[in-house]
C-alpha cells in the first residue's frame, strides 16, 4: 500500500462511510478509546491550547477539545470525504473559523504542519504502514501531549488482522490494517522527548498518551 496515495484513502474512507460516522458521532458522541483519548488530552484543562488532529476523521477529537476551551485546531486528513464531514460539523457547531483543514499525508506535509500543544492520532497509526515516520512527525509537533488510539498489541489481534489482510489482498483490496508493536511506538515517540503518561487497554483498541516533561 502506498501510504500517501490520495485515491486509496478517498476510496477506503469514502463519502458513504464519512456520512455514517458523522451520524454516529452526532447521535452518540465520542465513545470508547476516542472518549478516553479526549479525556486524557483534556486533563488539567485545555483553555487557550492548540490542537493538531492527524487523520481526524469526522473531527470528533478536535471538536470536543474546541468545545472544552481549546483556541484552535488543525485537521489534516488524506480522505477528502472525511475532511468535508469534519468541516460540515464544525460549521454546524459554529467553530469552523477556528479550524484549519489540510488534505494529504501528514508525513509528506510535515513541514507545513504547525506545532501544537496537543496532538492526536485517533485510529490512524493502524492505517499507516510506516509507523516510525508518522509517529515521529506527530511527536515532534507535540509541545505538551500526544495521544493515540491504536490496536492492542496482542498475538490474537495480530493473527486476526493478518487473516483479514490476506482476505483483502485476495479480493484485490490494496488497503492494509497494521498492528504495530506498542513498545516500538512508544520508543519512536520517546526519541522525540515524550514519555508515556497514561495507557488503557480495551478488548481491541488501546489508548496511549505521552507527555513532554517540563523544561
Residue pairs with C-beta under 8 A, 6 or more apart in sequence:
1 8
1 129
1 174
1 175
1 176
2 8
3 105
3 107
3 128
3 129
3 130
4 78
4 104
4 105
4 107
4 108
6 78
6 80
6 103
6 104
8 174
8 175
9 77
9 78
9 79
10 78
10 79
10 80
10 81
12 79
12 175
13 57
13 78
13 79
13 81
13 82
14 79
14 81
15 81
15 84
17 81
18 57
18 58
18 79
18 81
18 82
18 84
18 85
19 85
21 57
21 58
21 82
21 85
22 58
22 85
22 88
22 89
25 58
25 60
25 89
26 89
29 35
29 60
30 38
30 60
30 61
30 64
32 202
32 205
33 122
33 123
33 149
33 200
33 202
33 205
33 206
33 207
34 60
34 61
34 122
34 123
34 149
36 149
36 200
36 207
37 61
37 120
37 122
37 147
37 148
37 149
37 207
37 209
38 60
38 61
38 64
38 65
40 145
40 147
40 197
40 198
40 207
40 209
41 61
41 65
41 118
41 120
41 145
41 147
41 209
42 64
42 65
42 68
45 68
45 69
46 65
46 68
46 69
46 70
46 117
46 118
47 69
47 70
48 69
48 70
48 71
49 65
49 69
49 70
49 71
49 116
49 117
49 118
49 144
50 70
50 71
50 72
50 73
50 74
50 114
50 115
50 116
50 117
50 118
51 61
51 62
51 65
51 66
51 70
51 72
51 73
51 74
51 116
51 117
51 118
51 119
51 120
52 73
52 74
52 76
52 113
52 114
52 115
52 116
52 118
52 119
52 120
52 138
52 141
52 142
53 59
53 61
53 62
53 73
53 74
53 75
53 76
53 119
53 120
53 122
54 76
54 106
54 119
54 120
54 121
54 124
54 134
54 137
54 138
55 76
55 77
55 78
55 106
55 121
55 122
55 123
55 124
55 127
56 62
56 75
56 76
56 77
56 82
56 86
56 120
56 122
57 77
57 82
57 85
57 86
57 122
57 123
58 82
58 85
58 86
58 89
59 75
59 85
59 86
59 87
59 89
59 90
59 99
60 122
61 120
61 122
62 70
62 73
62 75
62 99
62 120
63 86
63 89
63 90
63 93
63 95
65 73
65 118
66 72
66 73
66 93
66 95
66 98
66 99
67 93
67 95
70 118
71 98
72 98
72 99
72 100
73 98
73 99
73 100
74 99
74 100
74 101
74 102
74 113
74 114
74 116
75 83
75 86
75 87
75 99
75 100
75 101
75 102
76 101
76 102
76 103
76 104
76 106
76 109
76 113
77 83
77 86
77 102
77 103
78 103
78 104
78 105
80 103
83 101
83 103
86 99
86 101
87 96
87 99
87 101
90 96
90 98
90 99
100 114
102 109
102 112
102 113
106 113
106 134
106 137
106 138
107 130
107 133
107 134
107 137
110 137
110 140
110 141
113 137
113 141
114 141
115 141
115 142
115 143
116 141
116 142
116 143
117 142
117 143
117 144
117 145
118 142
118 144
118 145
118 146
118 147
119 138
119 139
119 141
119 142
119 145
119 146
119 147
120 146
120 147
120 148
121 134
121 135
121 138
121 146
121 147
121 148
121 149
121 150
122 147
122 148
122 149
123 149
123 150
123 205
124 134
124 148
124 150
125 131
125 134
125 135
125 148
125 150
125 178
125 180
125 185
126 150
126 151
126 177
126 178
126 179
126 180
127 175
127 177
127 178
128 134
128 178
129 176
129 178
131 178
131 180
131 184
131 185
131 188
132 184
132 188
135 148
135 185
135 188
135 189
136 188
136 189
136 191
136 192
138 146
138 148
138 189
139 146
139 188
139 189
139 191
139 192
139 193
139 194
139 210
140 192
142 192
142 194
142 210
142 212
143 212
144 211
144 212
145 197
145 209
145 210
145 211
145 212
146 189
146 194
146 209
146 210
146 211
147 207
147 208
147 209
147 210
148 185
148 207
148 208
148 209
149 205
149 206
149 207
149 208
150 180
150 182
150 185
150 205
150 206
150 208
151 157
151 161
151 177
151 178
151 179
151 204
151 205
151 206
152 182
152 201
152 202
152 203
152 204
152 205
152 206
153 179
153 180
153 181
153 182
153 183
153 206
157 179
157 204
158 179
161 177
161 178
161 179
164 177
165 176
165 177
168 175
168 176
182 206
182 208
185 208
186 196
186 208
186 210
189 210
190 196
190 210
193 212
193 213
194 210
194 211
194 212
195 210
195 211
195 212
195 213
196 208
196 209
196 210
197 209
197 210
197 211
198 207
198 208
198 209
199 206
199 207
199 208
199 209
200 206
200 207
